Amino acid sequence: MPKQKDASDKEGKDKKKNTSLRLEAKTLKALKLRAIEEDSSVQKIIETLVEDYLKRS
């Protein structure tokens, strides 16, 4: 019988963690629209921006 996967199995494979971010409504709307235009996601755009920022240091 195969082992059932539980929440801890998922965490082991997905190293990403959740965070929350507060933005002005107009900023978030513009970001969402840009993500749609670029066939991307808000998460991916922010992740790329943060990674680029961290590489600068």
Phi and psi in degrees as a GROMACS rama.xvg file:
@    title "Ramachandran Plot"
@    xaxis  label "Phi"
@    yaxis  label "Psi"
@TYPE xy
-68.6941  147.914  PRO-2
-69.6351  134.816  LYS-3
-77.7388  142.157  GLN-4
-84.136  139.422  LYS-5
-122.624  -175.584  ASP-6
-59.0451  -35.563  ALA-7
-67.6922  -31.6715  SER-8
-63.8132  -40.8017  ASP-9
-64.5127  -43.183  LYS-10
-61.7565  -35.6155  GLU-11
-63.5176  -34.3305  GLY-12
-84.8963  -35.1034  LYS-13
-104.701  105.904  ASP-14
-83.1255  -0.367201  LYS-15
-78.3166  145.441  LYS-16
-119.431  154.855  LYS-17
-84.3989  149.235  ASN-18
-144.984  168.943  THR-19
-123.924  153.455  SER-20
-142.613  130.56  LEU-21
-106.509  123.522  ARG-22
-126.674  156.126  LEU-23
-59.3034  144.287  GLU-24
-55.7593  -43.3189  ALA-25
-68.351  -32.6319  LYS-26
-68.4145  -45.0018  THR-27
-64.096  -41.1008  LEU-28
-61.8907  -44.5776  LYS-29
-63.9881  -38.8171  ALA-30
-65.2144  -42.4245  LEU-31
-63.3572  -42.7879  LYS-32
-63.5824  -42.119  LEU-33
-63.4311  -40.8818  ARG-34
-60.7618  -42.4799  ALA-35
-63.0079  -45.9342  ILE-36
-60.3548  -34.8605  GLU-37
-94.5174  8.32496  GLU-38
50.3774  48.941  ASP-39
-129.92  -158.517  SER-40
-139.616  158.528  SER-41
-58.7674  -43.6587  VAL-42
-57.5722  -48.0491  GLN-43
-64.8078  -41.4601  LYS-44
-61.9606  -47.5907  ILE-45
-65.7815  -42.0601  ILE-46
-60.287  -43.3298  GLU-47
-63.7664  -43.4445  THR-48
-62.2684  -42.7755  LEU-49
-66.5471  -43.7557  VAL-50
-60.2077  -44.0239  GLU-51
-62.2228  -41.0712  ASP-52
-61.1957  -45.585  TYR-53
-67.0931  -30.3466  LEU-54
-69.7359  -25.6016  LYS-55
-69.3381  -28.8563  ARG-56
